[in-house]
């Protein structure tokens, strides 16, 4: 025989009985992370103008601006330029490994096209 649903009635005698389903559990949803450059824009702004603030609307505009500039740079930069930057920024053996892994990734990408 199936189990009857539990009825919960308030003390003041409400007109509607609330049914509770004991089998279901509430699952919390995780918020998807939205990446932005807001903290970096804020830090740079405080270095340049320590006494100045910024509104959330202006921060949204700055975030869009940075994303737009990065999109433009991405379309003009080549793998060779990235390789040179990696050699300049990373020390010794780490640079060699990074360049080799990068070259491998670029080769795999171009062969799949």
C-alpha distances in whole Angstrom, upper triangle without the diagonal:
4,7,9,12,15,18,22,24,28,30,33,30,30,29,26,23,22,19,19,17,17,16,19,23,26,29,32,34,38,41,43,46,49,52,56,59,59,60,62,64,64,65,68,69,69,72,74,73,72,72,70,67,65,62,59,60,63,61,59,62,63,60,61,64,64,61,63,66,64,63,67,68,65,67,70,70,70,69,72,73,69,70,74,72,70,73,74,71,70,72,73,71,68,70,70,67,65,68,67,63,64,66,64,61,64,65,61,60,64,63,60,61
4,6,9,12,15,19,22,25,28,30,28,27,26,23,20,19,16,15,13,13,13,16,19,22,25,29,31,34,37,39,43,46,49,52,55,55,56,59,60,60,62,65,65,65,68,70,69,68,68,66,63,61,58,55,56,59,57,55,58,60,57,57,61,60,57,60,63,61,60,63,65,62,63,67,67,67,66,69,69,66,67,71,69,67,70,71,68,67,69,70,68,65,67,67,64,63,65,64,61,61,64,61,58,61,62,58,58,61,60,57,58
4,6,9,12,15,19,22,25,27,25,24,24,21,18,17,13,12,11,10,11,14,17,20,23,27,29,33,36,38,41,44,48,51,54,54,54,57,59,58,60,63,63,63,66,68,67,66,66,64,61,59,56,53,54,57,56,54,57,58,55,56,59,59,56,59,62,60,59,63,64,61,63,67,66,67,65,69,69,66,67,70,68,66,69,70,67,66,68,70,67,64,66,67,63,62,65,64,60,61,64,61,58,61,62,59,58,61,61,58,59
4,6,9,13,15,19,21,24,21,21,20,18,14,14,10,10,10,10,12,15,18,20,24,27,29,33,36,38,42,44,48,51,54,53,54,57,59,58,60,63,63,63,66,68,67,65,65,64,60,58,55,52,53,57,55,53,56,58,55,56,59,59,57,59,62,60,59,63,64,62,64,67,67,68,67,70,70,67,68,71,69,67,70,71,68,67,69,71,69,66,68,69,65,64,66,66,62,63,65,63,60,62,64,60,59,63,63,59,60
4,6,10,13,16,19,21,19,18,18,15,11,10,7,7,7,8,10,12,15,17,21,24,26,30,33,35,39,41,45,47,51,50,51,54,55,54,56,59,59,59,62,64,63,62,62,60,56,54,52,49,50,53,51,50,53,54,52,52,56,56,53,56,59,57,57,60,62,59,61,64,64,65,64,68,67,64,66,69,66,65,68,69,66,65,67,69,67,64,65,66,63,61,64,64,60,60,63,61,58,60,62,59,57,61,61,57,58
4,7,10,13,16,18,17,16,17,14,10,9,6,6,7,8,11,13,15,17,21,24,27,30,33,36,39,41,45,47,51,50,50,53,55,54,56,59,59,58,61,63,62,61,60,59,55,53,51,48,49,53,51,49,53,54,52,52,56,56,54,56,59,58,57,61,62,60,62,65,65,66,65,69,68,65,66,69,67,65,68,69,66,65,67,69,67,64,66,67,64,62,65,65,61,61,64,62,59,61,63,60,59,62,62,59,60
4,6,10,13,15,13,12,13,10,6,6,5,6,9,11,14,15,17,19,22,25,28,31,33,36,39,42,45,48,51,50,50,54,55,54,56,59,58,58,61,63,62,60,60,58,55,53,50,47,49,52,51,49,52,54,52,52,56,56,54,57,60,58,58,61,63,61,63,66,66,67,66,70,69,66,68,70,68,66,70,70,67,66,69,71,69,66,67,69,66,64,67,67,63,63,66,64,61,63,65,62,61,64,64,61,62
4,7,10,12,11,10,12,10,6,6,6,7,11,12,15,16,17,18,22,24,27,30,32,35,38,41,44,46,49,48,48,52,53,52,54,57,56,56,59,61,60,58,57,56,52,51,48,45,47,50,49,47,51,52,50,51,55,55,53,56,58,57,57,61,62,60,62,65,65,67,66,69,68,65,67,70,67,65,69,69,66,65,68,70,68,65,67,68,65,63,66,66,62,63,66,64,61,63,65,62,61,64,65,61,62
4,7,9,7,7,9,8,6,7,9,11,14,15,19,20,21,21,25,27,29,33,34,38,41,43,46,48,51,49,50,54,54,53,55,58,57,57,60,62,61,59,58,56,53,51,49,46,48,51,50,49,52,54,52,53,56,56,55,57,60,59,59,62,64,62,64,68,68,69,68,72,71,68,70,72,69,68,71,72,68,68,70,73,71,68,69,71,68,66,69,69,65,65,69,67,64,66,68,65,64,67,68,64,65
4,6,6,6,9,9,8,9,12,13,17,18,22,22,22,22,26,27,30,33,34,38,40,42,46,47,50,48,49,52,53,51,53,57,56,55,59,60,59,57,56,54,51,50,47,45,46,50,49,47,51,53,51,52,55,56,54,57,60,59,59,62,64,62,64,67,67,69,69,72,71,68,70,72,69,68,71,71,68,68,70,72,71,68,69,71,68,66,69,70,66,66,69,68,64,66,69,66,64,68,69,65,66
4,5,8,11,12,11,13,15,16,20,21,25,25,25,25,29,30,33,36,37,41,43,45,48,50,53,51,51,55,55,54,56,59,58,57,61,63,61,58,57,56,53,52,49,47,49,52,51,50,54,55,53,55,58,58,57,60,63,62,62,65,67,65,67,71,71,72,72,75,74,71,73,75,72,71,74,74,70,70,72,75,74,70,72,74,71,69,72,73,69,69,72,71,68,70,72,69,68,71,72,69,69
4,6,9,11,12,14,17,19,22,23,27,27,28,27,31,32,34,37,38,42,44,46,49,51,53,51,52,55,56,54,56,59,58,58,61,63,61,59,57,56,53,52,49,47,48,52,51,50,53,55,54,55,58,59,57,60,63,62,62,66,67,66,68,71,71,73,73,76,75,72,74,76,73,72,75,75,72,72,74,77,76,72,74,76,73,71,74,74,71,70,74,72,69,71,73,71,69,72,73,70,70
4,6,9,9,12,15,17,21,22,26,26,27,27,31,32,35,38,39,42,45,47,50,52,55,53,53,57,57,56,58,61,60,60,63,65,63,61,60,58,55,53,50,48,50,53,52,51,54,56,55,56,59,60,58,61,64,63,63,66,68,66,68,72,72,74,73,77,75,72,75,77,74,73,76,76,73,73,75,78,77,73,74,76,73,71,74,75,71,71,74,72,69,71,73,71,69,72,73,70,70
4,6,7,10,13,16,19,21,25,25,26,25,29,30,32,35,36,40,42,44,48,49,52,50,51,55,55,53,56,59,58,57,61,62,60,59,57,56,52,51,48,46,47,50,50,48,51,54,52,53,56,57,55,58,61,60,60,63,65,64,65,69,69,71,71,74,73,70,72,74,71,70,74,74,71,71,73,76,75,71,72,74,71,69,72,72,69,68,71,70,67,68,71,68,66,69,70,67,67
4,7,10,13,16,20,22,25,25,27,26,30,31,33,36,38,41,43,45,49,50,53,52,53,56,56,55,58,60,59,59,63,64,62,61,59,58,54,52,49,47,48,51,51,49,52,55,53,53,57,58,56,58,61,61,60,63,65,64,65,69,69,71,71,75,73,71,73,75,72,71,75,75,72,72,75,77,76,72,73,75,72,70,73,73,69,69,72,71,67,69,71,68,66,69,70,67,67
4,6,9,13,16,19,22,22,23,23,26,28,30,33,35,38,41,42,46,48,51,49,50,54,54,53,55,58,57,57,61,62,61,59,58,56,52,51,47,45,46,49,49,47,50,52,50,51,54,55,53,55,59,58,57,61,63,61,62,66,66,68,68,71,70,67,70,72,69,68,72,72,69,69,72,74,73,69,70,72,69,67,69,70,66,66,69,67,64,65,68,65,63,66,67,63,63
4,6,10,13,15,19,19,21,21,25,26,29,32,34,37,40,42,45,47,51,49,50,54,54,53,55,58,58,58,61,62,61,59,58,57,53,51,48,46,47,50,49,48,51,53,51,51,55,55,53,56,59,58,57,61,62,61,62,66,66,68,67,71,70,67,69,71,69,67,71,71,68,68,70,73,71,68,69,71,68,66,68,68,65,64,67,66,62,64,66,63,62,65,66,62,63
4,7,10,13,16,15,17,17,21,23,25,28,30,33,36,38,42,44,47,46,47,50,51,50,52,55,54,54,58,59,58,56,56,54,50,48,45,43,44,47,46,44,48,50,47,48,52,52,50,52,55,54,54,57,59,57,59,62,63,64,64,67,66,63,65,68,65,64,67,68,64,64,67,69,67,64,65,67,64,62,64,65,61,61,64,62,59,61,63,60,58,61,62,59,59
4,7,9,12,13,15,16,19,21,24,28,30,32,36,38,41,44,47,46,47,50,51,50,52,55,55,55,58,60,59,57,57,55,51,49,47,44,45,48,47,45,48,50,48,48,52,52,50,52,55,54,53,57,59,57,58,62,62,63,62,66,65,62,64,67,64,63,66,67,64,63,66,68,66,63,64,66,62,60,63,63,59,59,62,60,57,59,61,58,57,60,60,57,57
4,6,9,9,11,12,16,19,21,25,27,30,33,36,39,42,45,44,45,48,49,48,50,53,53,53,56,58,57,55,55,53,50,48,45,42,44,47,45,44,47,49,46,47,50,50,48,51,54,52,52,55,57,55,56,60,60,61,60,63,63,60,61,64,62,60,63,64,61,60,63,65,63,59,61,63,59,57,60,60,56,57,59,58,54,57,59,55,54,57,58,55,55
4,6,6,9,11,14,17,20,24,26,29,32,35,38,41,44,44,44,47,49,48,50,53,53,53,56,58,57,56,56,54,50,48,46,42,44,47,45,43,47,48,45,46,50,49,47,50,53,51,50,54,55,53,55,58,58,59,58,61,61,58,59,62,60,58,62,62,59,58,61,63,61,57,59,60,57,55,58,58,54,54,57,55,52,54,56,53,52,55,55,52,53
4,6,8,11,14,17,20,23,26,29,32,35,38,41,45,44,44,47,49,48,50,53,53,53,56,58,57,56,56,54,51,49,46,43,45,48,46,44,48,49,46,47,50,50,48,50,53,51,51,55,56,53,55,59,58,59,58,61,61,57,59,62,59,58,61,62,59,58,60,62,60,56,58,59,56,54,57,57,53,54,57,54,52,54,56,53,52,55,55,52,53
4,7,10,13,16,19,22,25,28,31,34,37,40,44,43,44,47,48,48,49,52,53,53,56,58,57,56,56,54,51,49,47,43,45,48,45,44,47,48,45,46,49,49,46,49,52,50,49,53,54,51,53,57,56,57,55,59,59,55,57,60,57,55,59,60,57,56,58,59,57,54,56,57,53,52,55,54,51,51,54,52,49,51,53,50,49,52,52,49,50
4,7,9,13,15,19,22,24,27,30,33,36,40,40,40,43,45,44,46,49,49,49,52,54,54,52,53,51,47,45,43,40,41,44,42,40,43,44,41,42,46,45,43,45,48,46,46,49,50,48,50,53,53,53,52,56,55,52,54,57,54,52,56,57,54,53,55,57,55,51,53,54,51,49,52,52,48,48,51,49,46,49,50,47,46,49,50,46,48
4,6,10,13,16,19,22,25,28,31,34,37,37,37,40,42,41,43,46,46,46,49,51,51,49,49,48,44,42,40,37,39,41,39,37,41,42,39,40,43,42,40,43,46,44,44,47,48,46,48,51,51,51,50,54,53,50,51,54,52,50,53,54,51,50,52,54,52,49,50,52,48,47,50,49,46,46,49,47,44,47,49,45,44,48,48,45,46
4,7,10,13,16,19,22,25,28,31,34,33,34,37,38,38,39,42,43,43,46,48,47,46,46,44,41,39,37,33,35,38,36,34,37,38,35,36,40,39,37,40,43,41,41,44,45,43,45,49,48,49,48,52,51,48,49,52,49,48,51,52,49,48,50,52,51,47,49,50,47,45,48,48,44,45,48,46,43,45,47,44,43,47,47,44,45
4,6,10,13,15,18,21,25,28,31,31,31,34,36,35,37,40,40,41,43,45,45,43,44,42,39,37,35,31,33,36,33,32,35,36,33,34,37,36,34,37,40,38,37,41,42,40,42,45,45,46,44,48,47,44,46,48,46,44,47,48,45,44,47,49,47,43,45,47,43,41,44,44,41,41,44,42,39,41,44,41,39,43,44,40,42
4,7,9,13,15,18,21,24,28,27,27,30,32,32,33,36,37,37,39,41,41,40,40,39,35,33,31,28,30,32,30,28,32,32,29,31,34,33,31,34,37,35,35,39,39,37,40,43,42,43,42,46,45,42,43,46,43,42,45,46,42,42,44,46,45,41,43,45,42,39,42,43,39,39,42,41,38,40,42,40,38,42,43,40,41
4,6,9,12,15,18,21,25,25,25,28,30,29,31,34,34,35,37,39,39,38,39,37,33,31,29,26,27,30,27,25,29,30,26,27,31,30,28,31,33,31,31,35,36,34,36,39,39,40,39,43,42,38,41,43,40,39,42,43,40,39,42,44,43,39,40,42,39,37,40,40,36,36,39,38,35,37,39,37,35,38,40,37,37
4,6,9,12,15,18,21,21,22,25,26,26,28,30,31,32,34,36,36,35,36,34,31,29,27,23,25,27,25,23,26,27,24,25,28,27,25,28,30,28,29,32,33,31,33,36,36,37,36,39,38,35,37,40,37,35,39,39,36,36,39,41,40,36,37,39,36,34,36,37,33,33,36,35,32,34,37,34,33,36,37,35,36
4,6,9,12,15,18,18,19,22,23,23,25,28,28,29,31,33,33,32,33,31,27,25,23,20,21,24,21,19,23,23,20,21,25,24,22,25,27,26,26,29,30,29,31,34,34,35,35,38,37,33,36,38,35,34,38,38,35,35,38,40,39,35,36,38,36,33,36,37,33,32,36,35,31,33,36,34,32,35,37,34,35
4,6,10,13,16,17,18,20,22,22,24,26,27,28,30,32,32,32,33,31,27,25,23,20,21,23,20,18,21,21,18,19,22,21,19,22,24,22,22,26,27,25,27,30,30,32,31,34,33,30,32,35,32,31,35,35,32,32,35,38,37,33,33,35,33,30,32,33,30,29,32,31,28,30,32,30,28,32,33,31,31
4,6,9,13,14,14,17,18,19,20,23,24,25,27,29,29,29,30,28,25,22,21,18,19,20,17,16,19,19,15,17,20,18,16,20,22,20,20,24,24,23,25,28,28,29,29,32,31,27,30,32,29,28,32,32,29,29,32,35,34,30,31,33,31,28,30,31,28,27,30,30,27,28,31,29,27,31,33,30,31
4,6,10,11,13,15,16,17,19,21,21,23,25,26,27,27,28,25,22,20,18,15,16,17,14,12,15,15,12,13,16,15,13,16,18,17,17,21,22,20,23,26,25,27,27,31,29,26,29,31,28,27,31,31,28,29,32,35,34,31,31,33,31,28,30,31,28,27,30,30,27,28,31,29,27,30,32,30,30
4,7,9,10,12,13,15,16,18,19,21,22,24,24,25,26,24,21,19,18,15,16,17,13,12,14,13,10,12,14,12,11,14,16,14,15,19,19,18,21,23,23,25,25,28,26,23,26,27,24,24,28,27,24,25,29,31,31,27,27,30,28,25,27,29,26,24,27,28,25,25,29,28,25,28,31,29,29
4,6,8,9,10,11,13,14,15,17,19,20,21,21,23,20,18,15,15,12,13,13,10,9,11,10,6,9,11,9,9,12,14,12,14,17,17,17,20,22,22,24,25,27,25,23,26,27,24,24,27,27,24,25,29,32,32,28,28,31,29,26,28,30,27,25,29,30,26,27,30,30,27,30,33,31,30
4,6,5,6,9,10,11,12,14,16,17,18,18,20,18,16,14,14,12,14,12,9,9,11,8,6,9,10,8,8,12,12,11,14,16,16,17,20,21,21,24,24,26,24,21,25,25,22,22,26,24,22,24,27,30,31,27,27,30,29,25,27,30,27,25,29,30,27,27,31,31,28,30,33,32,32
4,5,5,6,9,10,10,12,14,15,16,16,17,15,13,10,11,9,11,10,6,8,10,8,6,10,11,10,11,14,15,15,17,19,20,20,23,25,24,27,28,30,27,25,28,29,25,26,29,28,25,26,30,33,34,30,30,33,32,29,31,33,31,29,32,33,30,31,35,34,32,34,37,36,35
4,6,5,6,9,10,11,12,14,15,14,16,15,13,12,13,12,14,13,9,12,14,11,10,14,14,12,14,17,17,17,20,22,21,22,25,26,26,28,29,30,28,25,28,28,25,25,28,26,23,25,28,31,32,29,29,32,31,28,30,33,31,29,32,34,31,31,35,35,33,35,38,37,37
4,5,5,6,8,10,11,12,14,14,17,15,14,13,15,14,16,14,11,13,14,11,10,13,13,11,13,16,15,15,18,20,19,20,23,24,23,26,26,28,24,22,25,25,21,22,25,23,20,22,25,29,30,27,26,30,29,26,28,31,29,27,30,32,29,30,33,33,31,34,37,36,36
4,6,5,6,9,10,11,12,13,15,12,11,10,12,12,13,11,8,10,11,8,8,12,11,9,12,15,14,14,17,19,18,20,23,24,23,26,27,29,26,24,27,27,23,24,27,25,23,25,28,32,33,30,29,32,32,28,30,33,31,29,32,34,31,31,35,35,33,35,38,37,37
4,6,5,6,9,10,10,10,12,10,9,8,11,11,13,11,8,12,13,10,11,14,14,13,15,18,18,18,21,23,22,24,27,27,27,30,31,32,29,27,30,30,26,27,30,28,25,27,30,34,35,32,31,35,34,31,33,36,34,32,35,37,34,35,38,38,36,38,42,41,40
4,5,5,6,9,10,9,12,11,11,11,14,15,17,15,12,15,16,13,13,17,16,14,17,20,19,19,22,24,23,24,27,28,27,30,30,31,28,26,29,28,24,25,28,25,23,25,27,31,32,29,29,33,32,29,31,34,33,31,34,36,34,34,38,38,36,38,42,41,40
4,5,5,6,8,9,12,11,12,12,15,16,17,15,12,15,15,12,13,16,15,13,16,18,17,17,21,22,21,23,26,26,25,28,29,30,26,25,27,27,23,24,27,24,22,24,27,30,32,29,28,32,32,29,31,34,33,30,34,36,33,33,37,38,36,38,41,40,40
4,5,5,6,7,9,8,8,9,12,14,15,12,11,14,14,11,13,16,15,14,17,19,18,19,22,23,22,25,27,28,27,31,32,33,29,28,31,30,26,28,30,28,25,28,31,34,36,33,32,36,36,33,34,37,36,34,37,39,36,36,40,41,38,40,44,43,42
4,5,5,4,7,7,8,10,14,15,17,15,13,17,17,15,16,19,18,17,21,23,22,22,26,26,26,28,31,31,30,33,34,35,32,30,33,32,28,29,32,29,26,29,31,35,37,34,33,37,37,34,36,39,37,36,39,41,38,39,42,43,41,43,46,45,45
4,6,6,10,10,12,13,17,19,21,18,16,19,20,16,18,21,19,18,21,23,22,22,26,26,25,27,30,30,29,32,33,33,30,28,31,30,26,27,29,26,24,26,29,32,35,32,31,35,35,32,34,37,36,34,37,40,38,38,41,42,40,42,45,45,45
4,6,9,9,11,13,17,19,20,17,16,19,19,15,18,20,18,17,21,22,21,22,25,25,24,27,30,29,29,32,33,34,30,29,32,30,27,28,30,27,25,28,31,34,37,34,33,37,37,34,35,39,38,36,39,41,39,39,42,43,41,43,46,46,45
4,6,6,9,11,15,17,19,15,15,19,18,16,18,21,19,19,23,24,23,24,27,28,27,30,32,32,32,35,36,37,33,32,35,34,30,32,34,31,29,32,34,38,40,37,36,40,40,37,39,42,41,39,42,44,42,41,45,46,44,45,49,48,47
4,6,8,11,15,17,19,17,16,20,20,18,20,23,22,21,24,26,25,26,29,30,29,32,34,34,34,37,38,39,35,34,36,35,32,33,35,32,30,32,34,38,40,37,37,41,41,38,39,43,42,40,43,45,43,43,46,47,45,47,50,50,49
4,7,10,14,17,19,16,16,20,20,18,21,24,23,23,26,28,27,28,31,32,32,34,37,37,37,40,41,42,38,37,40,39,35,36,39,36,33,36,38,42,44,41,40,44,44,41,43,46,45,43,46,48,46,46,49,50,48,49,53,52,51
4,7,10,14,15,13,13,17,17,15,18,20,20,20,23,24,24,26,28,29,29,31,34,34,34,38,39,40,37,35,38,37,34,35,38,35,33,35,38,42,43,40,40,43,43,40,42,45,43,41,44,46,44,44,47,48,45,47,51,50,49
4,7,10,12,10,10,14,14,13,15,18,18,19,21,23,23,25,27,28,28,30,33,34,34,37,38,40,36,35,38,38,34,35,38,36,33,35,38,42,43,40,40,43,43,39,41,44,42,40,44,45,42,42,46,46,44,46,49,48,47
4,7,8,6,7,10,11,10,12,15,15,16,18,20,20,22,24,25,26,28,30,31,32,35,36,38,35,33,37,36,33,34,37,35,32,35,38,41,43,39,39,42,42,38,40,43,41,38,42,43,40,40,44,44,41,43,46,45,44
4,5,5,6,9,10,11,12,14,15,17,18,20,21,23,24,26,27,28,31,32,33,36,37,39,36,35,38,38,35,36,39,37,35,37,40,44,45,41,40,44,43,40,41,44,42,40,43,44,41,41,45,44,41,43,47,45,44
4,5,5,6,9,10,10,12,14,15,16,18,20,21,22,24,26,27,29,31,31,35,36,38,35,33,37,37,34,35,38,36,34,36,39,42,43,40,39,42,41,38,39,42,40,37,41,42,38,38,42,42,39,41,44,42,41
4,5,5,6,9,10,11,12,14,15,17,19,20,21,23,25,26,28,29,30,34,35,38,35,33,37,37,34,35,39,37,35,37,40,44,44,41,40,43,42,39,40,43,40,38,41,42,39,38,42,41,38,40,43,42,40
4,5,5,6,9,10,10,12,14,15,17,18,20,21,23,24,26,28,29,32,34,36,33,31,35,35,32,33,36,35,32,35,38,42,43,39,38,41,41,37,38,41,39,37,39,41,38,37,41,41,38,40,43,41,40
4,5,5,6,9,10,11,12,14,15,17,18,20,21,22,25,26,27,30,31,33,30,29,32,33,29,30,34,32,30,32,35,39,39,36,35,38,38,34,35,38,36,34,37,38,35,35,38,38,35,37,40,39,38
4,5,5,6,9,10,11,12,14,15,17,19,20,21,23,25,26,29,30,33,30,28,32,33,29,31,34,33,30,33,36,39,40,36,35,38,37,34,35,38,35,33,36,37,33,33,37,36,33,35,38,37,35
4,5,5,6,9,10,10,12,14,15,17,18,20,21,23,24,28,30,32,29,28,32,32,29,30,34,32,30,33,36,40,40,37,36,39,38,34,35,38,36,33,36,37,34,33,37,37,33,35,38,37,35
4,5,5,6,9,10,11,12,14,15,17,18,20,22,22,26,28,29,26,25,29,29,26,27,31,29,27,29,33,36,37,34,33,36,35,32,32,35,33,31,33,35,32,31,35,35,32,34,37,36,35
4,5,5,6,9,10,11,12,14,15,16,19,21,21,24,26,28,25,24,27,28,24,26,29,28,26,28,31,35,35,32,31,34,33,29,30,33,31,28,31,32,29,29,33,32,29,31,34,33,32
4,6,5,6,9,10,11,12,14,15,17,19,20,23,25,27,25,24,27,28,25,27,30,29,27,29,33,36,37,33,32,35,34,30,31,33,31,28,31,32,29,28,32,32,28,30,33,32,30
4,5,5,6,9,10,11,12,14,16,17,18,22,24,26,23,22,26,26,24,25,29,27,26,28,32,35,36,33,31,34,33,30,30,33,31,28,30,32,29,28,32,32,29,30,34,32,31
4,5,5,6,9,10,11,12,14,16,16,20,21,23,20,19,23,23,20,22,25,24,22,25,28,31,32,29,27,30,30,26,27,30,28,25,27,29,26,25,29,29,27,28,31,31,29
4,6,5,6,9,10,10,13,15,15,19,20,23,20,19,22,23,21,22,25,25,23,25,29,32,32,29,27,30,29,25,26,28,26,23,26,27,24,23,27,27,24,25,29,27,26
4,5,5,6,9,10,11,13,15,18,20,22,20,19,23,24,21,23,27,26,25,27,31,33,34,31,29,31,31,27,27,30,28,25,27,28,25,24,27,28,24,25,29,28,26
4,5,5,6,9,10,11,12,16,18,20,17,17,21,21,18,21,24,23,22,24,28,31,32,29,27,29,29,25,25,28,27,23,25,27,25,23,27,27,24,25,29,28,26
4,5,5,6,9,10,10,14,15,18,15,14,18,18,16,18,21,20,19,22,25,28,29,26,23,26,26,22,22,25,23,20,22,24,21,20,23,24,21,22,26,25,24
4,6,5,6,9,10,13,15,18,16,15,19,20,18,20,23,23,22,24,28,30,31,27,25,27,27,23,23,25,23,20,22,24,20,19,22,23,19,20,24,23,21
4,5,5,7,9,12,15,17,15,15,19,19,18,20,23,23,22,25,29,31,31,29,26,28,28,24,24,26,25,21,23,25,22,20,23,24,21,21,25,24,22
4,5,5,6,10,12,14,12,12,15,16,14,17,19,19,19,21,25,27,28,25,23,25,25,21,20,23,22,19,20,22,20,18,21,23,20,20,24,24,22
4,6,5,8,10,13,11,10,14,15,14,16,19,19,19,21,24,26,27,24,21,23,23,19,18,21,19,16,17,19,17,15,18,19,16,17,20,20,18
4,6,8,11,14,12,13,16,17,17,18,21,22,22,24,27,29,29,27,24,25,25,22,20,23,21,18,19,21,18,15,18,19,16,16,20,19,17
4,7,10,12,10,11,15,15,15,17,20,20,20,23,26,28,28,26,23,24,25,21,20,22,22,18,18,21,19,16,19,21,18,17,21,21,19
4,7,8,7,8,11,11,11,13,16,16,17,19,22,24,25,22,19,21,21,18,16,19,18,15,15,18,16,14,17,19,16,16,20,20,19
4,5,5,7,9,10,11,13,15,16,17,18,22,22,23,21,18,18,19,16,14,16,16,12,12,15,14,11,13,16,14,13,17,18,17
4,5,5,6,9,10,10,12,14,15,16,19,20,20,18,15,15,15,13,10,12,12,9,8,11,10,8,11,13,12,11,15,16,16
4,5,5,6,9,10,11,13,14,15,18,18,19,17,14,14,15,13,10,12,13,10,9,13,13,10,13,16,15,14,17,19,19
4,5,5,6,9,10,11,12,14,17,18,19,18,14,15,17,14,11,14,15,12,12,16,15,13,16,18,17,17,20,22,21
4,5,5,6,9,10,10,12,15,16,17,15,12,13,14,11,9,12,12,9,10,14,13,11,14,17,16,16,19,21,20
4,5,5,6,9,10,11,13,14,14,13,9,10,11,9,6,9,11,8,8,12,12,11,13,16,16,16,19,21,21
4,5,5,6,9,10,13,13,15,14,10,11,13,11,9,12,14,11,12,16,16,15,17,20,19,19,22,24,24
4,5,5,6,8,12,13,15,13,10,12,14,11,10,14,14,12,14,17,17,16,19,21,20,21,24,25,25
4,5,5,6,9,11,12,9,6,9,10,7,7,11,11,10,12,15,15,14,17,19,19,20,23,24,25
4,6,6,7,8,10,9,5,8,10,9,8,11,13,12,13,16,17,16,19,21,21,22,24,26,27
4,6,8,10,12,11,8,11,14,12,11,15,16,15,16,19,20,19,22,24,24,25,28,29,30
4,7,10,12,10,8,11,13,11,12,15,16,14,17,19,19,20,22,24,24,25,28,29,30
4,7,8,6,5,9,10,8,10,13,14,13,16,18,18,19,22,23,23,25,27,29,30
4,6,6,6,9,10,10,12,14,15,16,18,20,21,22,24,25,26,28,30,31,32
4,5,5,7,9,10,11,13,15,16,17,19,20,21,23,25,26,27,29,31,32
4,5,5,6,9,10,11,12,14,15,17,18,20,21,23,24,26,27,29,31
4,5,5,6,9,10,11,12,14,15,16,18,20,21,22,24,26,27,29
4,5,5,6,8,10,10,12,14,15,16,18,20,21,22,24,26,27
4,5,5,6,9,10,11,12,14,15,16,18,20,21,22,24,26
4,5,5,6,8,10,11,12,14,15,17,18,20,21,23,25
4,5,5,6,8,10,10,12,14,15,16,18,20,21,23
4,6,5,6,8,10,10,12,14,15,16,18,20,21
4,5,5,6,9,10,11,12,14,15,16,18,20
4,5,5,6,9,10,11,12,14,15,17,19
4,5,5,6,9,10,10,12,14,15,17
4,5,5,6,9,10,11,12,14,16
4,6,5,6,9,10,11,12,15
4,5,5,6,9,10,11,13
4,5,5,6,9,10,11
4,5,5,6,9,10
4,6,5,6,9
4,6,5,7
4,5,5
4,6
4
